[in-house]
Amino acid sequence: MRVAIYSRYSSDLQDPRSIADQIAAAREYAWRQCWTVIEEYQDAAISGASTRNRPGLSALMRDANDHKFDVVLTESVDRLSRDLEDIAGIHKRLSFAGVKIFTLADGEVGKMHVGFKGMIASMFLDDLAQKTKRGQVGRVKEGRIPGGRCYGYDVVPSIDERGQRAINEKEAAIVQRIFAEYTTGHSPLKIVAKLNREHVPSPRGGAWNASTLNGNRKRANGILNNQLYTGKIVFNRQQFVKDPATGKRQARENPRDQWIEQDVPELRIISDDIFEAAQALRFRHSAKQFSRRNRPKHLFSGLVFCGCCGASMIVIRDDYLGCSARRNRATCDNRRTVRVSEIQERILKVLQTYLMTPDVVAIAVEAYRNERERLAKESVRQNRDAARELAVVERKIQAVIGMAEAGGDVKALALRLNKLEAERQELERRLPKASANVVSLHPRAAEMYADTVRQIHVALGSGENANREAIELVRELVERIDVTPSQDRAKPMQLELVGNLAALLGKPSENPTAMPVVAGAGFEPTTFRL
């Protein structure tokens, strides 16, 4: 029987040795059953409440579909999942792949185990959440803070009292300064710019950001929204629920009558009057900016970056992009803005005009061919090395089998054989499956390249009726666009486009080839590079 071991522990507060202990116990169980362990999968410090964002479990399910093992061995059912729906789905999918589930406590897992154990694990999570909430409420009523460290306060070491805080005088002075400057007309950006120039450490130790002050008004986070600075703990403003479709937590505001408030006058840093004045300004500014929310994304959203500092370029007003580092942290000197429509027009002109010239097409195809040949040679070399190592491992396996037949220590030899078998499986996976012949390009590669560019331009020229596939291909083609101010302000911003030639050659997912192109006046090309 070929066995895959799965192990998991839930929190980074738990002992990481838990993984090693689970694997050791599972290996001993497999040895007693005379099974061969071929792979180990693990998820460290990840909750079992969802199957999302668990790379170890995802890899296990993929390999199960490829029939790489016959049994999944784990400590208990709740290691796979604590959600009743998820564990039932895992059992169904593994059964379809012909893979059984065994646990150290119950042996082979059937539908009965899935039902009862899954329900118990799910109820455990609900019970744990209720007890945690009860403990947090109790600490709030005692004047203790149930959450993590808050800027302006220090955690006081105490044996019998958790959540005790004391004012950090140095940080409290910064909080008072922020509120004073904000209520006298300074914008959050100007405040953080001054703090960054003075090298004042932010709450996380790096540069200050305007969002550190603004936060989210609805969720009441951010320095300007924090009521703790007025000497009042406000708890249970919101609850977090997991979206069953994505596994991600979503915040939902609780009714006002469910909030829990506790006065802690010893933690007051600012007066109620200053805090209320700040909230009035926050409400006034957020009402003005409401019409600018939910802007539609443009064709190159997330692909445009500042050429001065490398930060992303964001929409700051109407159709204009500006440096986010300048906008939010004032740490970049790039004050120039550029229209989204100008970027799109210039980049699409590059795609239609510059990339269609015969010389560029020939260079692109030749560069792509050379890279494919290089990768093919590398594949052959890796294949040869893996085959050589595999032959050595197979000889060792035969030697261990011979020692067992000669009357050697069966237990020690079985452990050695398991390790060698796992090593052999790993080497077999490393053997390249593609042959060197795949590097041959289609004889009409240049024509395919040019035809793709024409189709993109025609599709995008149709405006709102643009072909979705063509738009996706453009985004696949453009890796990033760097925008740099020209020394002469009368000249347009310099654009440097880094693209993926493989997308234009009909292979958008294979061996991307970076190609810088200057999309400025004259569109002079730089050297192609791989």
Secondary structure, 3 states (H helix, E strand, C coil): CEEEEEEECCCCCCCCHHHHHHHHHHHHHHHHCCCEEEEEEEECCCCCCCCCCCHHHHHHHHHHHCCCCCEEEECCHHHHCCCHHHHHHHHHHHHHCCCEEEECCCEECCHHHHHHHHHHHHHHHHHHHHHHHHHHHHHHHCCCCCCCCCCCEEECCCCCCCCCEEECHHHHHHHHHHHHHHHCCCCHHHHHHHHHHCCCCCCCCCCCCHHHHHCCCCCCCCHHHCHHHHCEEEECCEEEEECCCCCCEEEEECCHHHCEEEECHHHCCCCHHHHHHHHHHHHHHHHHCHHHCCCCCCCCCCCEEECCCCCEEEEEECCEEEEHHHHHCCCCCCCCCEEHHHHHHHHHHHHHCHHHCHHHHHHHHHHHHHHHHHHHHHHHHHHHHHHHHHHHHHHHHHHHHHHHHCCCCHHHHHHHHHHHHHHHHHHHHHCCCCCHHHHCCCCCHHHHHHHHHHHHHHHHCCHHHCCHHHHHHHHHHEEEEEEECCCCCCCCCEEEEEEEHHHHCCCCCCCCCEEEEECCHHHCECCCCC
